[in-house]
Amino acid sequence: MRSLLSIVLFSSLFAYQANAQDTWKMQPVNIQTRWAKEVSPTNALKEYPRPQMVRDQWENLNGLWNYAITDKNANVPASWDGKILVPYPLESALSGVKKALQPDQLLWYKRSIAKPEGEKVLLHFGAVDFQATVYVNGKEVGTHSGGYEAFTLDITSALKTGENELVVKVYDPTEQGIGPHGKQVLQLANIYYTASSGIWQTVWLEAVPKTSIEGLVLTPDIDKGVLQVKVNAPAGSSVEVVAMDGDKMVSKVKGQAGNLLTLPVKDAKLWSPASPFLYDLAVKLVKGGKTIDEVKSYFGMRKISIAKDEKGIDRIFLNNHPYFNLATLDQGFWPDGLYTAPTDDALKFDIEAIKAMGFNTIRKHIKIEPARWYYYTDKLGMLVWQDFVNPNQGLPEGAKPQFEKETKEILDQLHNYPSIVTWVLFNEQWGSYDQERLTKWVKQADPSRIVNGHTGEYIFINGSETKTGKDDWVASDITDVHSYPNPMNSPEQTGKARVVGEFGGIGVFIPDHQWNPMNAWGYIQEKPAALQSKFTIMAQHLHLLEEEGLSASVYTQPFDVEGEQNGLITYDREVVKIPFEALRKIHAPLNPDMGAIPQVVAKNADLTDPAMVYSEMLDAYIHGKRDKEFLLKMTMAANQVGDAPGAEMAGAAYIATLKEPLSDEDIRVVGQFAKSSKDAGFAFMTKNPEAFKKVLGERQYHVNMMNMIYKGTMEPMMKAHKDWSEIESAMKRYGAPGDEMYLRAKTVASLNSKDWATYVPAATDYLSKYGSYIRAEEKSMFQNALDQAKKN
């Protein structure tokens, strides 16, 4: 999905800072899911976190930990800021903290653990974003860099009898570092979302024998009727592998750890979305005829490939038959937990809802999910196109090796899931490099799947090409374009399947179910009543394109995400904008065999014309209705139906009802509605900076002030007569926000106009003073232009 550079900085209106607290309480959030109320310190994601390698003896460490935020160069804190609920990210409401971690800060966690019984004690982390250093009783026991991959540390030697101190240090610069960060940013924009720092997946302890099973590698081969099995364990260990179909043994094989074992699966029941059959697997480590370690697992027999159909068209085949991959683009964000689903039922719901819509494929968009998410795609029957998490788009020094390190870990970590059928290497040229080498590398690392080397290498908006490819899908199994809003076919290349990797993006807002009611972003806007017919026509065009050779489509998107309201279900998972039954009927021509449909609960959208609802509110306003809650809803409704004068009028009337001292809710609303230095809210923010900084966060307050100064003071001056000296003089009275806004505007405007004499000093000053706040891709663009201008 695309974004544009602008002078104005985008901001989050709800990422405010809360006071430290010694007990957990979910922080306020504009909307939340039905599962949030089920979360407590005693039941935070208590399910077994690794369904493909199960042992009975384990301990969940999710729950309340101490936390502290310090300077980047600080040592272990002597005192702590309060409690945080693990594994919810620091910035999330469910963490109980809801603070943004800055690039010059560290996040610390601490709790006590008891030494479990066992010869070897392993400490497992599902994921920590971005760089984790772990200490037990003051001794460093290991580090890991990479915000999306699981890692395990042997902490046996650092433990003592009784209670032990566990401390985790986290550094996470988000988009300002070298690591892949996906859609997370510090300064929000239409398609970029709130960051998730620190521990965001389950932390757990496991006691294992001194010689134990360390991992499994499972690769089905339906043509040969076998499962290839590799058991990772100490060299020389004997292993026994047994496949079961319920209570019936399918086959058994014995061999040595580290060797490739062949497990026969005669007359295999093939796995597919319509029939997601899974075999059980038991793996034992044997010594002297005695089992010394055992794990439980499962596998599915399926094959994914590119082959020619009966007409000679290259298509995606599932189990040796053409299979249209009817997909949707799933971001995996939650209003209350951000990267972390509130509960296991919530995690499962998303897959069930997508299946109930009639899709058979999920493109998991530049995020790696917890193991249990993939377990549910396996169990429920859903193909997965798994994106790798794109490198930092500016490709700073160190970004390439970090991307390749993490990609290798992802390939290993997710190998065994039968639902994953396609690896997606790059998205829309976001940090793309060495495409041929890396595509070939992925295919060599995992020949059991197909590789989409570059999704959206070409992008079309309303039929016009807006981004042109660099490598034309070199070495890929797929040609893939993005086309908004209407779908189109990708170019034909011999041996490659043709797909539209993204299309749709129809923005439909549902009142009272919005993260940011002042924003309803989508490539196009539709009223709720018009969405179904528009969506139906798009699906009909997909059917026509399928007849011409299209093998897959990816609709954007199943759920609203923060400022994007182009989902088929609202961000809080409460309202489906087209009824499930209607969606399945629309999708049936391309997905005729849907299998068992999960029962999911969501309200159908109210199809009343929002303009009529707003008109009734405006009439009530004319007749004197002025209560605070009404004015707030009216402002939102006016903004969303495009009545700018009405929104300004109602917003001003709302702010006029406010009296000091302002409540936190008042501050959040002022921060949302105040758009200009001429607005009444600007006076509140200027008069009470510390109160606003406490609620919005210091940087957020600064960005809001910059945007208002630009809109109310600077933009009119630039339109009337762009005299930079005069503008600079006017900005001085606003202090640091005025100075940063002046330098940003001057830098962007002179770059756009190629006025290099103005650009060089402006960009030099801007990068020097405020470079640490600029998104990496912007910073790289500014610096590259500066270097080039100096050469000329």
N, C-alpha and C positions, 0 to 999 in steps of 0.2 A: 504494500500500500504506500501511496506517495505522500510527500509533504513539500511545502514551499517555504523559502526563506523570506522573511519580511522584517521591516524595521521594528515593529512592535514585538515584545517578548510575550510568550504565552505563559500562563500561570495556572497553578492549581488553587482552587478556591476553598478546598476543604482540608488541605494538608497542614493543619495548624499544629502548634506545639502545646502539649498538655503539661500540667505540673507533675513532677515526680510523685509516686505514691507507693506505699508499702504493701498495699493489697491490690489485687487485680480488679479492674472494672473496664468493661469494653468502652472505648472512647466514642463520642458522638460521630455519626456519619450520616450523610444526607439520605441515603437509602441503604437498606441491608437485606440480606436474604433471610428466608424463613428458618434456616439452620443456625443462624448466629445466636439465637436465644438458647440453643442447646449446649453452647460451648461454656466450659468452666475449667478451672485449674485442675480438676480431678478427672476430666474426660477428654482432654485435648488430643484428638487423633490417636486413639489407643489401639487401633487395629494393627495386626502384624504387618510390618512395613515391606516385607520382601517375599511375596507369594510364590516366587519361582525357586526359592531355596529355603525351605522351612525347617526350623528346629524348634523343639518344645521349650528349651531353656533360654529365656531372654527377659530383659527388663526394659520397659519403656521409660525414657527420661524426659518425655514431654511434661510440661507443667510450669510452675513458677520458678524462675531463676532470678538472681540479682542481675542488674545491668548498670552500666555506666557509659557515658560518652565523654571522651577525653580528647586532648590534642593528639595529633598524629604521632608525636615523638614521646608520648608519655609511657611510663611503666605501669605495671599492674596497679589499679586504683587502691588507695587506702580506705576509701569510702565509696558507697554505691548510691546511685540516683534513685533507685526504687526497684520494683518488680516488673518483669516482663514475662508474658505467657509464651513459651516455646511450644510449637515451632512457627508462630505467626510473625511475619516480618516486622521490624522496628516501626516502619511507616504505617502499618495497618491499624485499624481500629481494634481488632481482636487481640493485638499484642498488649493492649492496655496502656501503650505509650504514645504511639502515633506522632513520632518525630522524624524529621528528615536527617539522614546522615550526610554530612558534607565531606568533600574530598580531602579536607585537611584534618579530619577527625578519625578516631578509632571507636569502635563499639566493643564493649567487654561484656562477657557473661560469666556468672559464677554460680555453682551449686555444689552441694555435697553428695557423694555417692558412697554406698556401702560396697565392700569388696565381695563379689559373688563367689559362690563355690565353683571351682573348676580349675583345670590345669593352665588354661590360657584364657585371658579376658580380652575381648575385642570391643572397641568403641566405634560404633557406626554412625555416620552422619549421612542423611539422605541428600542434603544439599545445603551449602553455606555460601552466600554471595558476599564477597567475591574471594577474598584471601583469608584463610583461617589458620591460626596458630594455636595449638592445644597444649595445655599444661595440666599435669596431675601432681598435686602436692608440690607445686613450684617447679617441677621438672618439665622441660619441653619434651613432648612425646611425639610430635609430628606437625607437619604443615600441609596445606593443600591450597592451590590456586585454581579457580574455576567455579563459577556460581551455579552450575547446573548439574554437576556430576556427584555421585555418591563416593564416599571414601571411608576407609576403615583403618584404624590404628590399633596395634597391639600395645596395650597399656599395662600388661602383667607386671613388668619389672618396676613400675613406678607406684604400684599399689601397696598399701599396708593393711594390716588387719583392722577392721572397724571402719570408721568414717574417713573419707578421702575428699580432698578439695579438687574440683574440676573447674578450670578456667579456660575460656575460649576468647581469643583476641581476633577481631574482624576488621579488615580494611576493605572498603568498598567505594571507589570513586565514581561508580556508575559509568556514564558515558565519557567521563574525563580520564579514564584509565585505559589500559591496553587490552582488557578482557572483553569478550563478547558480552553484550548486555541486553540484547533483544529490544523490546519496546520500552524499556525502562529509561527514564531521563529525569534530571533534576529540574528542568524547566519544561513544563508540559506544553504539548501542542496537540493538534487535532488527532493525529494518529500515534502519538507517543504518550505514555502513561506513567503513573506514579511508580517510583522505584521501590524495590523490595530488598532491603539490606539485612545481612546477617543470616541467622539460622531460619530456614523456611520449609524444611522438611524434617521428618521425625529423627530424633536422636535416641539411640538405644544401645544397651549393653548385651553382649552375648558371651556366655561361657562355653568353651569348646575344648575337646581333647588336645593334648600337645601336638599330636599328628592328626590333622583334620582336613575335611574337604573345603577348599578355598573358593571354588566356583565351578560352573558347568557351562559348556558350550554345546548347544543343541541345534542341529541343522537338518530339517526334513528333506527327503528326496522321494517324491511320490512316484517318479518314473521307475525307480529301482525298488520301491516299497520298503524303504529303510529310514531309520533316524540315525544320523551320524552324531556320536556322543564323544565329547572329550571332558574328562574329569580332572580339574586342576587340583592337585594335591602333591605332597612331597614325593620326589622321585623314588621309585621302587615300591610304592604302595599298591596293594591289590585292591581292585574295585569290582563291585557287582551292581549291575543296572537292570531294573525290572520295570517293564511297561505293563500297565493295567488298564482294562476297560471295565470300570466298575469293580466287581468282585472277581472278574475273569482275567487271568494272566495272559497277556498277549505274547510276550517273549522275554527272554533273559539273556544277558551276555556278561561275561567276566573278562577282565584284562588288567592292564597296568595303567595307573594314573599318568596322564600326559599323553597317552597314545590315543589315536582316533579309533573308536570302537563303532562297530556297525550293529545296530539293533534292528532285527527284522520286524516290519509291521505289515503283515500279510493282509491283503484285501482291506486296505486302510479306509477308515471313515474320514473323508476329506473335510477339512475345516473351510468354511466360507461364511460370509455374513448371514446367509439364509440358514445355515446349519453349522454353528460354531462348535463342533465337537472337539473336546479336549481329552487326551489320554492322561492318566496319572503316571507318575514316574517316581520310583524309589531308588536312591543311590546309596550304596554302603561302601565304607572303607573297611577292609578286612585284614586282620593280622593274626597269623597262627590259627586260622579257622574261626576267629572271634570278631564280631562287628565292633569296631572301636569308634566309628562315627557314622551317622546316617542323616540324610536330608530328604525331604519330600519335594517334588516338583511336578510339572506337567508339560505337555507339548501338544502342538497341533500339526497335522499333516496337510500342507498346502504348498502350492507352487505359484510364483508370479513370474511373468516373462513377457517379452515382446515377440509376436509372431504374426504371420499373415493369415487373414481370414479367408473364407472361400472365394472372395472377390479379389484377393491379392493385396488387400489393404493392411498395412502394419498397424496392429492394435495391441492394447494391453490385454493379456490373457491371464485368467485365474484358473488354476487347475486344468490347464490345456484347453480352455474355452474362452472366446472373447467375453470380456466383462467390463461394462461401462462403469468407471469409477465416478460415481455421483457424490461429489464431496462438498464440504463447507469448511471455511477457514476459521479455525478455533484458536482464540488467543490465550485462553486459560487464565483470565483475570476475574477477581471477585471484589465487590464493593467493600466488604468487611474484612477480607483476608488478603487482598491483592494477589500475590502469586500463590497463596495457600488457600485451598478450599476450607470452609469452616468445619465440615465434618466429612467422614467417609461417604455418607449418604449423599451429600452435596456433590462430591467428586463423581460419584456414580450417576447422579441425576443428569449431568451434562451429556453423558454418552447416551443414556436412555432417551433423553429429549431429542437428540439429533437423530437417533434411530426412529423415534416416533414420528419425526418429520418426513421420513421416507428416504433419507440419505443412506448410503452404504459405505461412505468413506469420510474420514476427518483428515484435513491437512492441519497438523499441529504446528502453529505458526511461531517460529523462532523462540521456542520455549521447550524445555524438557520437563516432563511431568514426573511426579512420584511413581514408583513401581506399581502401586495399586491402580493408577489410572490405566496403565497398559494391561494390567490383569483384567480390568473390566472391559476393555476393548476386545481382548481375547475371548472373554467369557460371554459377552453379549453379542459379539459378531459385528465388528466394525473395522474395515480396512483403515490403515493409518499411513499417511504420507508424513514422514517425520522431517521437519526442517532442522538443519544444524543452526546453531545460534550464530548469526553473522558476526564477522570481526568488527571491531571499532571502525566505523565507516571512513574515518580519516586515515586509517592504517598508520598510526604512529609507530615508532621504533618498538619492536617487541610484540606488536599485535599479531603478526603473521604466525610466528612460532606458538604463541598462546592459543590462537584459533586451531592450529593443527593438533596441538596437545589435547585440547578439549574435545575436538572432533574424534580423535582416536579413542578417548575414554567413552564417548557417547556410543560409538560403534560397538565397543566391547560390552558396555553396560546394557544396551537394548537388543543385543543380538538374538536372544532366545524367544522374543515375543512373535508368535505367528501373525498377529494382526498387522505388524509393521511390514509393509510391502515395498515402500519407496523411500529412498533417501533424497532429500532436497538440499543441494549444496549451497547455492547462492540465491538471494532474493533481490530482484530489481537493481542489480549492480551495487548493493549495499556492501561496500568493502570487498568486492570481488577482485580476485587476482589469480594468476596461474590456473585458469579454469581447466585447461586440458589436463595438466599434470594432476590436479586434485581430483578431477572427475575419474580419471583412470585409477588413481590411488584408492578411492572409495570402492570402485567396482572390483578391484583386486582384493581389497580387504574383506569384502562381503559379496561374493558372486551369487549369493542366493536371493538377492533383491535387485530391483531396477533402480537406476540413478537418474534423477532429474537434475542435470548439471546447472541449470540456471532458469528458475521460474521468473517470468516477467522480464526476460532480457530485453524484450521490446514491450513498450506500454502504449496503449491507445486510450484516449479520453474522447468520448463522443466521436469515435471514428478517426480522430487525428492522432498521428504518431507523436508522442511526447518524449519518449526515450528510445534511443536506437541502440541495438545490440552491439557488443564488442567482439564476441567470439562465435556467434551463431550456433550455440549449443554444441560446441565441439566435444566429441567423445561421449555425449549424453545419450541416454536411451529415449529421450523425449524432446520434442520441440514445444515450447511453452510461451504463450503471450498473455499479458494482462490486458483486459479490455473493459473499461467502465463507461456507462453502466451496462451496456448490452454485450452479450457474448459474441465471440468471433472464433474462427478456426486459426490455428497456427500454420506456418508453412509446412509443406510436405518435404520430408527428407528420407531417403531410403534407409530402412531399418529402424526408424524412430516412430514412436507413437505421437499423435498430435493432440495437444490439450490446451484448454484455456485455464491457466493457473489461478486467475482471479477474475471475477466479474461481479456485477450487482452493486452493492453499496447504497441501497435505497434507504434514505433517511426518513424514519417515521417516529415522531416523538409521542410518548404516552404520558400525559400529565400525572404527576405524583409518583412516577417510577423512573426518575432521571437523576443521574449523578450530578450533573450540572444543568439545571433547568434553563440557563441562559444560552446553552449551546446545543444544537441538534444537528451535528455534522453528518453529512452523507454526500456521495457524489451527485445525487439528485434528491429532492424532497418530494414526498408524497403524503397525502392524508391517509389515515388508517383505512378508510373505505376503498381507496384506490389501489392499495398495495397488492391485494390478491390478484386482480386482473393484470396488473403490471408483471407480477411474478409469474403468472400463468403464461403470458406471452413470451417471456424470457425462456421458460422451460420448453415451450413449443419450438422456439428457435434452436435450442439445444438439440432437440430431437431431429430437426432438419440437418443440423451440423453433424450429428452422429452418423447420419446416412451418407454424408460426404467424407467421413473418415475421422471425426472427432472421437477420441478415446476416453476423455475425462473432462470434468468441469469442476471448478471450485467456487462456490457462491460465497460472497462476503456479506454477511457473516451470521453465525447462529445466534449470538447474544450481543446486545449493546455492550460497549466497553467505555467507561468514563464519558468523555465528550462525544464519542461516536454513538449515534443512535440509529445505526443502520443494521441492527440485528433483527432476527425473526422473533426473538424473545427479549424482553427487557433485561437490563443489567442485574436486577434483583431476582430474576428468574420467576417473576410472578405473572406476567402477561405475555401470551403468545399472540403475535400480530396477525397471523393467519391460522385458523384452527388446524390442529394436528391432522384430523381426518382429511381436510381439504388439501393439505400439503402432500399427504401420501398419495392422494388421487392425482395430483399434478405430477408427481414424480414417477408414478407407476409405469409409464411407457419406457423409461430408461432404467428402472429398477423394479422389474415385474415380480421378482421373488424376494420379498423382504424378510421372510422368516417370522419368528415370533416378535410381536410388537410389545415393548414394555408399556406398562400403565404409568403414565406420568400426569402430574397435576399442575395445571396453569390456567389462569383465567383467559377467556377470549377477549380480544381488544374491543373497547367501545368504539363503534364505527360512526358515532355522531360527529358531524363536521366541527372541528375545533374552532373554526371561525364563528360558528353559531353560539358555541359555549362562551367564547370571549365576548361576543356581541351582547349576550345577556349580562355578563359581568359589567361591561361598559355602561349598559343601561342602568344597572344598580348604582354604579358610580355617579352617573348623572343625577340620580335621585337621592344622592347624599350618603350612600354607604361608604364608610371610611375606616372601618375597623382594621387593625394592624394585619391580621391573618389574611383578610380579604385582599388588602392592597398588595401583599406579597404574591398571592396567587395571580392576581390580575396583572402584575408586572411581568411575571413569567409567561402568562398566556399571551399578552400583547406582543412580547418579544418574539414568541414562536409563530404567531400568525403574521408577523411582518408589520405590525402597527408600531413603528418606531416612536411617533409622537405620543401614542398611548402608553408605551412602556416608560418613556421618559417622565410623563406626567404621573403615572402610578408609582414609579420608583421614587420620585421626588416627594410624593405625598407620604409614602411609607417612611422615608428617612425623616420627614418632618414630624412624624409621631414619636421619634426616638428622643430619649432624655438621658443625660449623663447621671450616674456612670452607666456605660453600655454593658449589656450582658454579652457573654461569648457569642450567643446566637446573633445578637444585633451586629456584632463586629463582623461575623462571617457574612451576613447579608450585605452590610455596607461594602465589604471587600468585593462582593459579587456584583453589586449594582453600580457602584461608583466607577464611571468610565472616563471621566474628564476632570481636569483641574477646575472646571467651572461647576461641577456637580456639588450638591450640598454635602455628600459623603466625603468629599475631599477635605472639607474643613474639619470633619471629625477625625480623619486620619492624620491630618497635620497637627491637630491640637493634642491628640492622644497617641503619640507614636509607640510608646512602650506597651500600652494595652493592646494595640493592634499587632505589634511584633510578638507578643506573648501568645496570642491566639493564632495568627497566620504564620508565624515563623519570621525571623528577621529578613531572610532573603526574599521570602514571598511578599512581605510588606514593601520591600525595596522595589521589587518588580512591579507590583501594583501601582506604586507611586510613579515609576517611570512611564508606565502605559498611560496613566491619567495626564501626566505632564505633557506627553507627546500629543495626545488627542486634543487637549484643551488649549495648549499654549503653542507648542512647536509646529504642529501640522498646519494651522492657519498661517503662520509666518512663512513656512516653506512654500505654501501655495501662492501667497501674495507676492512675496519677493524674497528669494533665497539668498539672504545676506548672512553668511555664517558668523561674522563678527557680531552682528546684531542679535542673532539667535543665541550665540554663546553668552552674551551679556544678559539676555533674558533668562537663561537657564541657571545662572549663578545663584539666584535667590532660592533655588530649590535644593541646594546642597549636592550631596553625592548622587541622589537619583537623577537630578538634572544634568550633572556632569556626565554620568554614564549614558543617559539617553541622548544627549547631544553628540557624544563621540560615536555611539552606535549609528545614529541617523546619518551623520556625516560620512561614516565609513561605508554604509550600505548604499547611500545615494550616489556617492562619488564612484563606487565600484560599478553600479548599474549604468552610470553615464560615461564610464571609462575616463573620468577626469583624474588622471594619475597624479597631477601636481597637487591636487587636494587630497587624494586617497592616501598617498604615502605617509605624510605626517599624521593624518587622522587615524589610519589603521595602526600605525606604530604606537601611538599613544593609547588607543583603545585596547590593543592586545597586551600592552605593558601593564595597564591599570586593571583591566577587567577580564583578561584572558582566562582566568580560572573559572569564570562563570559561563563561558561560551561552550556550546555543544561541540564535541570533537570535530564533526564533519564541517561545521561552520568555521571553526578555528582554522582547520586545515585549508579551507577554501580561501579565507582571508589571507593566511600566511603565504600560500602559493601565489596569489595575485600580487601580494606585496613583493615577494622575491622577484617575480617576473617584471613588475613595474620598475624596480631598482636596476635590473639588468638593462632595461630599455632607456 
